[in-house]
Amino acid sequence: MKPLNYAILKYFTRIKEACTEDVIEALKGEYGKFKALNKDDVLNSLMTAEANGLLEEARVELDQAGALKIYYRAHQEGKDTINKYIKD
């Protein structure tokens, strides 16, 4: 089993875009018992990956409750870097 942050990054190499809720839903089967699989910690991981040039913001929207949802995606260079250092 990969560390959670690695799993989050690898997830973005297989999808078009995702928000924190999408990431949590996708990983809860394998990582559901991890304390860090929550909205705040996943968002922190995504923002760190963005700051390091691995992900970029794709779009933003408001959910039904009026909360901001930020969608991220891995551009090709980011995917290549993630796949180079994190093997399946």
CNS distance restraints for C-alpha pairs under 8 A (distance, minus, plus):
assign (resid   2 and name CA) (resid   6 and name CA) 6.11 0.50 0.50
assign (resid   2 and name CA) (resid   7 and name CA) 6.05 0.50 0.50
assign (resid   3 and name CA) (resid   7 and name CA) 6.38 0.50 0.50
assign (resid   4 and name CA) (resid   8 and name CA) 6.20 0.50 0.50
assign (resid   4 and name CA) (resid  31 and name CA) 7.19 0.50 0.50
assign (resid   4 and name CA) (resid  36 and name CA) 7.94 0.50 0.50
assign (resid   4 and name CA) (resid  37 and name CA) 7.89 0.50 0.50
assign (resid   5 and name CA) (resid   9 and name CA) 6.33 0.50 0.50
assign (resid   5 and name CA) (resid  45 and name CA) 6.68 0.50 0.50
assign (resid   6 and name CA) (resid  10 and name CA) 6.13 0.50 0.50
assign (resid   6 and name CA) (resid  86 and name CA) 6.91 0.50 0.50
assign (resid   7 and name CA) (resid  11 and name CA) 6.04 0.50 0.50
assign (resid   7 and name CA) (resid  27 and name CA) 7.89 0.50 0.50
assign (resid   8 and name CA) (resid  12 and name CA) 6.78 0.50 0.50
assign (resid   8 and name CA) (resid  23 and name CA) 6.95 0.50 0.50
assign (resid   8 and name CA) (resid  27 and name CA) 7.87 0.50 0.50
assign (resid   9 and name CA) (resid  13 and name CA) 6.98 0.50 0.50
assign (resid   9 and name CA) (resid  49 and name CA) 7.90 0.50 0.50
assign (resid   9 and name CA) (resid  82 and name CA) 6.77 0.50 0.50
assign (resid  10 and name CA) (resid  14 and name CA) 7.11 0.50 0.50
assign (resid  10 and name CA) (resid  82 and name CA) 6.79 0.50 0.50
assign (resid  10 and name CA) (resid  83 and name CA) 7.35 0.50 0.50
assign (resid  10 and name CA) (resid  86 and name CA) 7.38 0.50 0.50
assign (resid  11 and name CA) (resid  15 and name CA) 6.74 0.50 0.50
assign (resid  11 and name CA) (resid  23 and name CA) 7.71 0.50 0.50
assign (resid  12 and name CA) (resid  16 and name CA) 7.32 0.50 0.50
assign (resid  12 and name CA) (resid  17 and name CA) 7.04 0.50 0.50
assign (resid  12 and name CA) (resid  18 and name CA) 7.66 0.50 0.50
assign (resid  12 and name CA) (resid  73 and name CA) 6.34 0.50 0.50
assign (resid  12 and name CA) (resid  74 and name CA) 5.78 0.50 0.50
assign (resid  12 and name CA) (resid  79 and name CA) 7.61 0.50 0.50
assign (resid  13 and name CA) (resid  74 and name CA) 6.40 0.50 0.50
assign (resid  13 and name CA) (resid  79 and name CA) 5.33 0.50 0.50
assign (resid  13 and name CA) (resid  82 and name CA) 7.62 0.50 0.50
assign (resid  13 and name CA) (resid  83 and name CA) 7.70 0.50 0.50
assign (resid  15 and name CA) (resid  73 and name CA) 7.81 0.50 0.50
assign (resid  16 and name CA) (resid  73 and name CA) 6.18 0.50 0.50
assign (resid  16 and name CA) (resid  74 and name CA) 7.76 0.50 0.50
assign (resid  17 and name CA) (resid  58 and name CA) 6.87 0.50 0.50
assign (resid  17 and name CA) (resid  71 and name CA) 6.12 0.50 0.50
assign (resid  17 and name CA) (resid  72 and name CA) 5.40 0.50 0.50
assign (resid  17 and name CA) (resid  73 and name CA) 4.49 0.50 0.50
assign (resid  17 and name CA) (resid  74 and name CA) 7.57 0.50 0.50
assign (resid  18 and name CA) (resid  22 and name CA) 5.53 0.50 0.50
assign (resid  18 and name CA) (resid  23 and name CA) 6.54 0.50 0.50
assign (resid  18 and name CA) (resid  71 and name CA) 5.01 0.50 0.50
assign (resid  18 and name CA) (resid  72 and name CA) 5.52 0.50 0.50
assign (resid  18 and name CA) (resid  73 and name CA) 6.68 0.50 0.50
assign (resid  19 and name CA) (resid  23 and name CA) 6.41 0.50 0.50
assign (resid  19 and name CA) (resid  69 and name CA) 6.46 0.50 0.50
assign (resid  19 and name CA) (resid  70 and name CA) 5.63 0.50 0.50
assign (resid  19 and name CA) (resid  71 and name CA) 4.32 0.50 0.50
assign (resid  19 and name CA) (resid  72 and name CA) 6.23 0.50 0.50
assign (resid  20 and name CA) (resid  24 and name CA) 6.24 0.50 0.50
assign (resid  20 and name CA) (resid  39 and name CA) 5.97 0.50 0.50
assign (resid  20 and name CA) (resid  42 and name CA) 6.05 0.50 0.50
assign (resid  20 and name CA) (resid  43 and name CA) 5.90 0.50 0.50
assign (resid  20 and name CA) (resid  69 and name CA) 7.81 0.50 0.50
assign (resid  20 and name CA) (resid  70 and name CA) 7.66 0.50 0.50
assign (resid  20 and name CA) (resid  71 and name CA) 7.68 0.50 0.50
assign (resid  21 and name CA) (resid  25 and name CA) 6.12 0.50 0.50
assign (resid  21 and name CA) (resid  39 and name CA) 6.87 0.50 0.50
assign (resid  22 and name CA) (resid  26 and name CA) 6.09 0.50 0.50
assign (resid  23 and name CA) (resid  27 and name CA) 6.14 0.50 0.50
assign (resid  23 and name CA) (resid  42 and name CA) 7.71 0.50 0.50
assign (resid  24 and name CA) (resid  28 and name CA) 5.71 0.50 0.50
assign (resid  24 and name CA) (resid  37 and name CA) 6.29 0.50 0.50
assign (resid  24 and name CA) (resid  38 and name CA) 6.91 0.50 0.50
assign (resid  24 and name CA) (resid  39 and name CA) 7.55 0.50 0.50
assign (resid  24 and name CA) (resid  42 and name CA) 7.65 0.50 0.50
assign (resid  25 and name CA) (resid  29 and name CA) 7.95 0.50 0.50
assign (resid  27 and name CA) (resid  31 and name CA) 5.65 0.50 0.50
assign (resid  27 and name CA) (resid  32 and name CA) 6.94 0.50 0.50
assign (resid  28 and name CA) (resid  32 and name CA) 3.97 0.50 0.50
assign (resid  28 and name CA) (resid  33 and name CA) 7.76 0.50 0.50
assign (resid  28 and name CA) (resid  37 and name CA) 7.55 0.50 0.50
assign (resid  31 and name CA) (resid  37 and name CA) 7.02 0.50 0.50
assign (resid  32 and name CA) (resid  37 and name CA) 6.68 0.50 0.50
assign (resid  33 and name CA) (resid  37 and name CA) 7.76 0.50 0.50
assign (resid  36 and name CA) (resid  41 and name CA) 5.52 0.50 0.50
assign (resid  36 and name CA) (resid  42 and name CA) 7.09 0.50 0.50
assign (resid  37 and name CA) (resid  41 and name CA) 6.63 0.50 0.50
assign (resid  37 and name CA) (resid  42 and name CA) 6.30 0.50 0.50
assign (resid  38 and name CA) (resid  42 and name CA) 5.97 0.50 0.50
assign (resid  39 and name CA) (resid  43 and name CA) 5.97 0.50 0.50
assign (resid  40 and name CA) (resid  44 and name CA) 6.17 0.50 0.50
assign (resid  41 and name CA) (resid  45 and name CA) 6.22 0.50 0.50
assign (resid  42 and name CA) (resid  46 and name CA) 6.20 0.50 0.50
assign (resid  43 and name CA) (resid  47 and name CA) 6.07 0.50 0.50
assign (resid  44 and name CA) (resid  48 and name CA) 6.08 0.50 0.50
assign (resid  45 and name CA) (resid  49 and name CA) 6.19 0.50 0.50
assign (resid  46 and name CA) (resid  50 and name CA) 6.16 0.50 0.50
assign (resid  46 and name CA) (resid  55 and name CA) 7.38 0.50 0.50
assign (resid  46 and name CA) (resid  72 and name CA) 7.58 0.50 0.50
assign (resid  47 and name CA) (resid  51 and name CA) 6.13 0.50 0.50
assign (resid  48 and name CA) (resid  52 and name CA) 6.19 0.50 0.50
assign (resid  49 and name CA) (resid  53 and name CA) 6.30 0.50 0.50
assign (resid  49 and name CA) (resid  54 and name CA) 5.25 0.50 0.50
assign (resid  49 and name CA) (resid  55 and name CA) 5.62 0.50 0.50
assign (resid  50 and name CA) (resid  54 and name CA) 5.62 0.50 0.50
assign (resid  50 and name CA) (resid  55 and name CA) 4.47 0.50 0.50
assign (resid  50 and name CA) (resid  56 and name CA) 5.37 0.50 0.50
assign (resid  50 and name CA) (resid  57 and name CA) 7.63 0.50 0.50
assign (resid  51 and name CA) (resid  55 and name CA) 7.95 0.50 0.50
assign (resid  53 and name CA) (resid  78 and name CA) 6.74 0.50 0.50
assign (resid  54 and name CA) (resid  74 and name CA) 6.22 0.50 0.50
assign (resid  54 and name CA) (resid  75 and name CA) 7.41 0.50 0.50
assign (resid  54 and name CA) (resid  77 and name CA) 7.53 0.50 0.50
assign (resid  54 and name CA) (resid  78 and name CA) 4.19 0.50 0.50
assign (resid  54 and name CA) (resid  79 and name CA) 7.20 0.50 0.50
assign (resid  54 and name CA) (resid  81 and name CA) 7.38 0.50 0.50
assign (resid  54 and name CA) (resid  82 and name CA) 7.32 0.50 0.50
assign (resid  55 and name CA) (resid  72 and name CA) 6.35 0.50 0.50
assign (resid  55 and name CA) (resid  73 and name CA) 5.51 0.50 0.50
assign (resid  55 and name CA) (resid  74 and name CA) 4.48 0.50 0.50
assign (resid  55 and name CA) (resid  75 and name CA) 6.53 0.50 0.50
assign (resid  55 and name CA) (resid  78 and name CA) 6.23 0.50 0.50
assign (resid  56 and name CA) (resid  72 and name CA) 5.48 0.50 0.50
assign (resid  56 and name CA) (resid  73 and name CA) 5.55 0.50 0.50
assign (resid  56 and name CA) (resid  74 and name CA) 6.29 0.50 0.50
assign (resid  56 and name CA) (resid  75 and name CA) 7.12 0.50 0.50
assign (resid  57 and name CA) (resid  70 and name CA) 6.98 0.50 0.50
assign (resid  57 and name CA) (resid  71 and name CA) 5.91 0.50 0.50
assign (resid  57 and name CA) (resid  72 and name CA) 4.40 0.50 0.50
assign (resid  57 and name CA) (resid  73 and name CA) 6.35 0.50 0.50
assign (resid  58 and name CA) (resid  70 and name CA) 7.68 0.50 0.50
assign (resid  58 and name CA) (resid  71 and name CA) 5.34 0.50 0.50
assign (resid  58 and name CA) (resid  72 and name CA) 4.95 0.50 0.50
assign (resid  58 and name CA) (resid  73 and name CA) 5.83 0.50 0.50
assign (resid  59 and name CA) (resid  70 and name CA) 6.18 0.50 0.50
assign (resid  59 and name CA) (resid  71 and name CA) 5.27 0.50 0.50
assign (resid  59 and name CA) (resid  72 and name CA) 7.17 0.50 0.50
assign (resid  60 and name CA) (resid  68 and name CA) 6.91 0.50 0.50
assign (resid  60 and name CA) (resid  69 and name CA) 5.59 0.50 0.50
assign (resid  60 and name CA) (resid  70 and name CA) 4.54 0.50 0.50
assign (resid  60 and name CA) (resid  71 and name CA) 5.93 0.50 0.50
assign (resid  61 and name CA) (resid  68 and name CA) 5.85 0.50 0.50
assign (resid  61 and name CA) (resid  69 and name CA) 5.31 0.50 0.50
assign (resid  61 and name CA) (resid  70 and name CA) 6.74 0.50 0.50
assign (resid  62 and name CA) (resid  66 and name CA) 5.18 0.50 0.50
assign (resid  62 and name CA) (resid  67 and name CA) 5.32 0.50 0.50
assign (resid  62 and name CA) (resid  68 and name CA) 4.62 0.50 0.50
assign (resid  62 and name CA) (resid  69 and name CA) 5.80 0.50 0.50
assign (resid  63 and name CA) (resid  67 and name CA) 5.43 0.50 0.50
assign (resid  63 and name CA) (resid  68 and name CA) 6.47 0.50 0.50
assign (resid  63 and name CA) (resid  69 and name CA) 6.60 0.50 0.50
assign (resid  74 and name CA) (resid  78 and name CA) 5.42 0.50 0.50
assign (resid  74 and name CA) (resid  79 and name CA) 5.72 0.50 0.50
assign (resid  75 and name CA) (resid  79 and name CA) 6.17 0.50 0.50
assign (resid  76 and name CA) (resid  80 and name CA) 6.09 0.50 0.50
assign (resid  77 and name CA) (resid  81 and name CA) 6.20 0.50 0.50
assign (resid  78 and name CA) (resid  82 and name CA) 6.09 0.50 0.50
assign (resid  79 and name CA) (resid  83 and name CA) 6.01 0.50 0.50
assign (resid  80 and name CA) (resid  84 and name CA) 6.01 0.50 0.50
assign (resid  81 and name CA) (resid  85 and name CA) 6.44 0.50 0.50
assign (resid  82 and name CA) (resid  86 and name CA) 5.73 0.50 0.50
assign (resid  83 and name CA) (resid  87 and name CA) 6.03 0.50 0.50
